[in-house]
């Protein structure tokens, strides 16, 4: 009568089976429940055919109880005594009499499973379950919806706002980093000038026209400090991903150069580096221990570094406690934390 190819996302229904519309509805719902209940993954080493038989008993019992369509008179496995049992429990009963149950027929036929073999066994791998934090956030959001939908009165505005904020998915680290750049490096104002090669129109080639340029004072003030943890615990993949993101956002925000300091056991001042060279041409020095405070002090007391220039600290969290007196942010790998409470924002690389 029917079969389902979970890997291909297809349900096969035999038009010559002579099913009525209600029976077709039942059969299609049966195959969809195989997919939704992930019976292909839950097999886990059991006999595939007997596992399919056990799952059919459970699914057909549910559909009959819910009144979905009409169960076909021939070719469906249904036993009211198995009501409330799981597929795993029914399978444990079946294996005690394998010879009898192997003669039963699924919707595909006798000895055949209506769960077709997947072409790619890794197409649908078992996903991780929800952690406790995600479960709490979901419960808070559902509780707020029930409260507001039931007209149970008003809630404090701060509480409702906090729950709504928790219900939103976390912002990707690169988007949050882009917002950090937007805050410190607003678009530069441009003015017309004849000092650079002028533009000319084809219709009036004798009339010089001014071009748009940025004020030199604005360009000089657009810089920030990069404090790079080059200790042995920092992976090259992490360094490359962080430096690549910083370089791309710096270029898009018209930041000509950044002050780069490498830190491990001592601080190495690389000076001002062009933003396009940060990702591809920087040669990391050090790879020793992790002491970041000398690098912070170097940038805070440097005479050629702006007093309001922000700092971006790239580390894996295995560092000493830092005392930072200016605006700053941290770039950390996912799952790592700092040994102190940070005052600036923390972006976690995925």
C-alpha positions in Angstrom: 0.0 0.0 0.0 2.6 2.6 1.0 6.2 3.3 2.0 8.2 6.3 3.0 11.7 7.4 2.0 12.9 9.6 4.9 16.2 10.5 3.2 14.5 11.6 0.0 11.5 13.2 1.8 9.0 11.2 -0.3 5.9 9.1 0.5 5.0 6.3 -1.9 1.3 5.4 -2.2 0.1 2.6 -4.4 -2.9 3.8 -6.4 -3.9 0.2 -7.3 -4.4 -0.7 -3.6 -8.1 0.3 -3.9 -8.1 2.6 -0.8 -10.9 5.0 -0.1 -10.2 8.7 0.6 -10.5 8.0 4.4 -8.1 5.1 4.2 -5.6 7.1 2.1 -5.7 9.8 4.9 -5.0 7.1 7.5 -2.1 5.6 5.5 -0.5 9.0 4.8 -0.7 10.0 8.4 0.8 6.6 9.3 3.9 7.3 7.1 4.2 10.9 8.4 4.3 9.6 12.0 7.1 7.3 11.1 9.1 10.4 10.1 8.0 12.6 12.9 8.7 10.0 15.6 12.1 9.3 14.0 11.6 5.5 13.9 14.6 5.2 11.5 17.0 6.6 14.1 15.4 4.9 17.1 16.0 1.5 15.6 19.5 1.5 17.0 20.7 -2.0 16.0 17.3 -3.7 16.4 16.0 -6.0 13.6 14.7 -3.4 11.1 11.6 -5.4 10.1 10.5 -6.4 13.6 11.1 -2.8 14.7 8.9 -1.6 11.9 6.1 -4.0 13.0 6.4 -2.7 16.6 6.2 0.9 15.4 3.2 0.1 13.2 1.2 -1.3 16.2 1.9 1.9 18.2 1.1 4.3 15.3 -2.1 2.6 14.2 -3.3 2.5 17.7 -2.9 6.3 18.0 -4.6 7.0 14.7 -7.6 4.8 15.5 -7.9 6.5 18.9 -7.6 9.9 17.4 -10.1 9.1 14.6 -7.8 10.1 11.8 -9.3 8.6 8.6 -10.2 5.0 8.5 -7.9 2.0 9.1 -7.7 -0.2 6.0 -9.5 -3.5 6.5 -6.6 -5.6 5.2 -2.8 -5.1 5.7 -2.7 -3.0 8.9 -1.4 -4.1 12.3 -3.7 -3.1 15.1 -4.0 -4.5 18.6 -6.1 -2.6 21.3 -4.3 -4.5 24.1 -1.1 -2.6 23.2 -2.6 0.8 24.0 -0.2 3.1 25.8 2.8 1.0 25.0 5.9 2.5 23.4 7.5 1.0 20.2 10.5 -0.2 22.3 8.2 -2.1 24.7 6.2 -3.7 21.9 9.5 -4.7 20.2 10.6 -6.5 23.4 7.4 -8.5 23.3 7.8 -9.3 19.6 11.3 -10.8 19.9 10.0 -13.5 22.2 8.1 -15.0 19.2 10.0 -13.9 16.1 8.8 -16.7 13.9 5.1 -15.7 14.2 5.6 -11.9 13.9 7.8 -12.3 10.8 4.7 -13.5 8.9 2.9 -10.2 9.6 2.7 -7.6 6.9 3.4 -3.9 7.1 1.9 -1.4 4.7 4.6 -2.3 2.2 4.0 -6.1 2.4 5.0 -9.3 4.2 8.6 -9.3 5.2 9.1 -5.8 3.9 9.6 -2.6 5.9 7.7 0.5 4.8 10.7 2.5 6.1 12.9 2.5 3.1 16.7 2.2 3.5 18.3 5.7 3.5 20.7 6.5 0.7 22.8 8.5 3.1 22.9 7.2 6.7 24.1 10.5 8.0 21.4 12.6 6.3 19.5 12.9 9.6 21.8 12.4 12.5 20.4 12.4 16.1 20.3 16.0 17.3 21.3 17.1 20.7 18.5 17.6 23.2 17.6 21.0 24.7 19.8 22.0 27.6 18.4 23.2 30.9 18.9 26.9 30.0 17.0 26.5 26.8 14.2 24.7 28.6 13.8 27.5 31.1 13.7 30.1 28.4 11.0 28.2 26.6 8.9 27.8 29.8 9.2 31.5 30.5 8.0 32.4 27.1 5.1 30.0 27.2 4.1 31.2 30.6 4.0 34.8 29.5 1.9 33.9 26.4 -0.6 31.9 28.6 -0.8 34.8 31.1 -1.5 37.5 28.4 -3.8 35.2 26.4 -5.9 34.3 29.4 -6.4 37.9 30.5 -5.0 37.3 34.0 -4.0 40.9 34.7 -1.0 43.0 34.0 2.7 42.2 34.6 5.5 44.6 35.5 6.9 46.1 32.3 10.4 45.2 33.2 9.5 41.5 33.8 7.7 41.2 30.4 10.6 42.9 28.6 13.1 40.6 30.2 11.1 37.5 29.2 10.7 38.7 25.7 14.4 39.4 25.4 15.2 35.9 26.7 12.9 34.4 24.1 14.8 35.8 21.2 17.6 33.7 19.7 21.2 34.9 20.5 22.7 37.4 18.1 25.6 35.8 16.0 29.0 36.9 17.2 29.9 38.6 13.9 26.7 40.6 13.9 27.4 41.7 17.5 30.9 42.7 16.5 29.6 44.7 13.6 27.4 46.6 16.0 30.3 47.3 18.2 32.2 48.8 15.2 29.0 50.9 14.3 29.0 52.3 17.8 32.6 53.6 17.7 33.0 54.3 14.0 30.1 56.1 12.6 30.0 56.9 8.9 32.3 59.7 8.1 31.0 63.0 6.7 32.2 63.8 3.3 32.7 67.2 1.6 33.2 68.4 -1.9 36.8 69.2 -2.9 38.7 70.2 -6.0 42.0 69.1 -4.4 41.8 65.6 -5.9 41.3 64.8 -9.6 37.9 66.1 -10.5 35.1 64.3 -12.1 33.8 65.4 -15.6 30.6 64.6 -17.4 30.5 63.7 -21.0 28.0 66.4 -21.8 30.1 69.2 -20.3 33.8 68.0 -20.4 35.1 71.5 -19.9 33.5 72.0 -16.5 35.5 70.4 -13.6 33.4 69.0 -10.9 34.4 68.4 -7.2 34.8 64.9 -5.7 33.7 63.8 -2.3 36.5 63.4 0.2 36.7 62.8 4.0 38.3 65.3 6.4 41.9 64.2 7.2 41.2 64.9 10.9 38.4 62.4 10.9 40.5 59.7 9.2 43.3 60.1 11.7 41.1 59.6 14.7 39.5 56.4 13.5 41.6 53.7 15.1 41.4 51.1 17.8 43.7 48.8 19.7 43.9 45.0 19.1 45.3 43.1 22.1 46.1 39.6 20.8 46.7 36.7 23.1 49.4 34.7 21.4 49.9 32.1 24.1 50.3 28.4 23.3 46.6 27.7 24.2 45.3 29.9 21.3 44.5 27.9 18.2 45.5 29.1 14.8 41.9 28.6 13.6 40.6 31.0 16.3 43.3 33.6 15.5 42.5 33.5 11.8 38.7 33.7 12.3 39.0 36.7 14.7 41.6 38.6 12.7 39.7 38.1 9.5 36.5 39.5 11.0 38.3 42.5 12.5 40.0 43.3 9.1 36.7 43.1 7.1 34.8 45.3 9.6 37.6 47.8 9.8 37.7 48.2 6.1 34.0 48.6 5.8 34.0 51.3 8.5 36.9 53.3 6.9 39.4 52.5 9.7 42.8 53.0 8.0 44.9 51.2 10.6 44.8 49.5 14.0 47.3 49.4 16.8 48.2 45.7 17.3 49.9 44.4 20.4 50.8 40.7 20.8 50.8 39.3 24.4 52.1 36.1 25.9 54.8 36.2 28.6 55.7 39.8 27.4 54.1 42.4 25.2 55.2 42.9 21.6 54.1 46.2 20.1 53.6 45.8 16.3 52.6 49.4 15.9 49.9 50.6 13.5 49.1 48.1 10.9 46.9 48.7 7.8 43.6 47.0 8.3 43.9 44.9 5.1 47.2 43.5 6.5 45.9 42.4 9.9 44.4 39.1 8.7 46.9 38.0 6.0 50.3 39.6 6.7 50.6 39.7 10.5 53.3 37.4 11.9 52.4 36.3 15.3 55.2 36.4 17.8 55.5 34.7 21.2 53.4 31.6 21.8 54.5 31.5 25.4 52.5 32.0 28.6 49.5 34.4 29.1 50.0 37.8 30.7 47.8 40.4 29.1 48.1 43.3 31.6 51.4 44.7 30.2 49.8 45.0 26.7 46.8 46.9 28.2 49.2 49.2 30.1 51.2 49.8 26.9 48.2 51.0 25.0 46.7 53.0 27.8 50.0 55.0 28.3 51.0 55.2 24.6 51.4 58.9 23.6 50.5 58.1 19.9 47.3 56.2 20.7 44.0 58.2 21.2 42.8 58.5 24.7 39.3 57.5 23.6 40.4 54.7 21.3 38.6 51.4 22.2 40.4 48.1 22.8 39.5 44.7 21.3 41.0 41.9 23.3 41.2 38.4 21.6 41.9 35.7 24.1 40.8 32.2 25.0 40.0 33.2 28.6 43.1 31.5 30.2 44.6 34.8 31.3 45.2 36.9 34.4 42.8 39.4 35.9 42.8 42.6 33.9 42.5 46.3 34.9 41.2 48.3 31.9 40.4 52.0 32.3 39.0 52.6 28.8 36.2 51.2 26.6 37.0 47.6 25.5 35.5 44.3 24.4 36.5 40.7 24.4 36.5 38.0 21.7 36.4 34.5 23.2 35.9 31.0 21.8 32.4 29.5 22.3 32.2 27.8 25.7 35.0 29.7 27.3 34.7 32.3 30.0 36.9 34.9 31.7 38.3 34.4 35.2 36.8 37.8 36.2 33.6 39.7 35.6 34.1 41.7 32.4 32.9 45.3 32.2 32.9 45.4 28.4 30.9 43.3 26.0 32.0 39.7 25.2 31.7 38.3 21.8 31.9 34.5 21.5 33.2 33.1 18.2 31.2 30.2 16.8 
